[in-house]
Amino acid sequence: MINRIFIGNLISLAASMALTAGCLMKEPKKVYVMQVAENLILVVSSAVFGSWSGISTLLISTVRNILLVKGRFDRRMMVLFSVLVAGCGMWVNNRGPIGLLPVFATVVLTICNYYAKDIRAIKWSLFVNIVLWAVYFFAIMDIVSGVTQVAVAVVTFVSVMRLRVADGDARRV
């Protein structure tokens, strides 16, 4: 048990680095590329933690993010991926109500990915997603991801506030 937790947390450290880099990006496509990398690494750590709803959600999200980067994410894809995440996540959930957090977080982010077009809206949707995943990670003993998610939530919030200040400065000119 202890070895599994240690190994899972070690793998999660690499995922956390990718997430941090993505939240600091200013271009939407780069944000999504880093999310793809993070998701694929988290699939491996989720397997170590035995988190089946996490694995299914992350795999489906990876495909969604690739479509976002390629500009092929339309309304039909948003609905399809929302249904896939919800259906698969609930079907394989082995964690009870806590196992539904990544499912809910990802459905919300999937919908926001379709509607959010500017970097501020994208970062706000990432912020909500990050907070929900943080709670989930702590519950499954993925302490590295949980702590990193909290830290990245703070970084993302500060980044959004900086964009707000920059927008305010631009309006004054």
Secondary structure, 3 states (H helix, E strand, C coil): CHHHHHHHHHHHHHHHHHHHHHHHCCCHHHHHHHHHHHHHHHHHHHHHHCCHHHHHHHHHHHHHHHHHHCCCCCHHHHHHHHHHHHHHHHHHCCCHHHHHHHHHHHHHHHHHHHHCCCHHHHHHHHHHHHHHHHHHHHHCCCHHHHHHHHHHHHHHHHHHHHHHHHHHHHHHC
